C-alpha cells in the first residue's frame, strides 16, 4: 500500500540518452523516493523508454522486481558509463517472500532498466562503455 501511494505522488524528470546510436527517453531515479518507486505499477513502457537510477556513490546496488508488471533487462554501469553487469529478462514478482534481489558482480554508480530483450537486441556487452557524459 505504501509503495502504491509513493508511486502516485512521485514525479520523475525525463532525460534523452543515446545507447549505441539509438535514442532513449529515460525517467531519472536520483532520490531515495524515486529509486524506491522505480517502474513499479506501470502497465508497460515503450520500446525506446527506460529508467536510469543515479546513485550517490559506487556500490553493489540491488534491484528487485516487486510490483512490476512487465519483464526488464537491468544493466549496471560504473561511474564512466561502462557495463559491469547485465541481468536479462527479469520477471515481475508481487510478494516480498518471492521477490529475490539482483546485484552486480562489482560496484556500480548507475543502473539502467530497459524492456526485456533490449540489451541483446542492441548487443550490449560487459566492459563496454554505453553511456557518456552523465
N, C-alpha and C positions, 0 to 999 in steps of 0.2 A: 504494500500500500504506500509506504514512504517513497519508494522509487518511482511509482506512478505519479505522485504529486510533484516530485522533483522534476520528472520529465515534463510535466505540464507547465512548469514555471521557468525552466531553464532555457535561456536564449544562447544561440551559438553564432559566432562570426563565421562567414564563409570566405575561403581563400582559393584562388586558382593556382594549381601547381601543374608541372609537367613531369610525366614519368615516361621515359623512353620516347619522347616526342609526342606523347598523347596528353591532351589537356584533361584535368580532373577538377571538379569543384568539390572541395572537402570542407566539412564542418571542423572547426578548431576546438579541441578539448584541452584547454590550458589552465583550468582551475580544478579544484577538488570536486565541486558540484558537477561541472561539465564532464569530467572524467568518470564520475560515478554513474551518470546517466548514459553516456555514450550513445549508441544507436538503439538502446532498449525501446521496445514498444512500437517502433516504426514498422509499417507493413512491408516496406522494401525501400531500396534506393535505386536510382537509375544506374545504368552501366558505367557512366562517366562520373559517378559520385563516390564519396567515401568519407572517412573521418580520420583526422590526424591528431593524435594525442601528443602534446608537447609537455614534457616533464621538466622539473626544475634542475635535475641532476641525473647523471648516469646511474642506472641501477638495473637489476633484473626484474623489470616491471611485469606484473602478472595481468593477464586478461582472462575474462571468462565470458560465457555466452548466456548468462542469466537474463531471462525475459526478452531474448532476441526472437525475431520472427522469421529470419532467413539466415542461411549459412554465409560465412565470411572467410576470406583469406586474410591472415594477420601477418604483418611484416614489421619486425623490429629493426630500428636503424640507430647507428651511433651518431655522435654529435656532428660528424662530417657528412651524414646522409648515406652512409654505406650500410648495406643489409647485413645484419648479424644473425638473423634467424627468420625463418618463414614457417608458418603453420597454414596448411591448405585445407579448405572445405570444413571449417569448424562448424559444428551443428548446434542449433539453439538448445537451451535447456530451460526448464521452468521451475526447478526446485533447487534450493540451496544444497540439498542432500545429493542430487545427481549432477551437480554442475562442477566440473573439475576446472581448476585454473591452468592456464598455459603460460609458460615462462620461456624466455630466450636462453640460449646456451651461454651468452655473455651479456655484459651490461649494455643498455641502450638508453638513448635520450628521447627517442620518438617511437611511436607505434602508429602504423598506417593500417587502416581497415578498409578493404575493398570487397566487392562482390565475389563470391566463391567462383574460382576458375580464372579470375583476372590475372593473378600472379603468373600462372602458367601461360596464359594467352600472351602476356607481354614478355615472357621469357625472363622473368626476374630471378636472379641467382644470388646466393650469399656472396659477400665481399664486394658486390657491385655497388657503385655509387648511383643511386637513383633519384636523390633529392639534393639540390644545391641551394645555397642562399637562405637557409632557414634561420 
